[in-house]
Amino acid sequence: MTDNAAVEEPSIAWRGSDLSVSQRGDGDKTLLFIHGNSSCKEVFEALWDRPVLHRFRCVGFDLPGHGASDDANDPDASYTIPGYAAATAQVIAELGLGRPILVGWSLGGHAALELALSQGDIAGVLITGTPPIGPGPAVLQGGFTPFTFEQSTGDENATEEALVAYAGHMYGLPREEFAPFMPALLRTAGRARSRMTEHWLSHDGASHLEFAKTGKVPLAIVHGDKDPFVDAAFLDTLESSRLWGGQIHHMEQSGHAPFLDAPDLFASLLSQFATDALEHHKGV
């Protein structure tokens, strides 16, 4: 590539439907970005503009039922966190990404953790807007604020008005600033919201909390202290020695999407973490 413009890649076939992919940069180390509920890959493009990330190959894709990706042919299996993790694995395999750093936001953070639990070739995971909690009824017992369950997170039939209100809290920006993401918000398959929530509350898979405490893959948690969905007090109970830098990385003035409201600081943290995680794997 001759410049740092985002490039749309050929779609990737997965379970009978297509996943839309874009990337920027041609570094030999890859950052693979996974977006949140009812969002799209374009939310990360302003972050990719940060010079500190130009040395990486930055790849994003739309989850099934989101953005420019097709709706799933098998919604009950695909619109789940394990399903989204499987879609991520397909992107890694098809693009030959080797051992990427996963950068997961909100729902995307859960997909990143789920994949890291099952796939060894992950260099590191950075999550933001994501409490490492679940699956199962424990999701309701900590990690998320009560406000989360009052929103349209899992509402298959949410009105446009409710979705716009949800997006305001999700992006933490004035409506005119998240307007570019509105088409993806309104296009998202309603079943993608409801099925994901149903499955995550009843699923009995491997514990994300246990992974955060004892997993072998380097893990960074970046938290916007004004996030209305994630309980900061819960995050601070995690065993800090397990985490990158021995701590939760708090961004005091940020909300649920700190890569949007403070991209320079977020990019700096991501670059530092990626460097450390890749160095860790050299010694493994």
Secondary structure, 3 states (H helix, E strand, C coil): CCCCCCEEEEEEEECCEEEEEEEECCCCCEEEEECCCCCCHHHHHHHHCCHHHCCCEEEEECCCCCCCCCCCCCHHHHCCHHHHHHHHHHHHHHHCCCCCEEEEECHHHHHHHHHHHHCCCCCEEEEECCCCCCCCHHHHHCCECHHHHHCCCCCCCCCHHHHHHHHHHHHCCCHHHHHHHHHHHHHCCHHHHHHHHHHHHHCCCCCHHHHHHHCCCCEEEEEECCCCCECHHHHCCCCHHHCHHHCCEEECCCCCCHHHHCHHHHHHHHHHHHHHHHHHHHCC
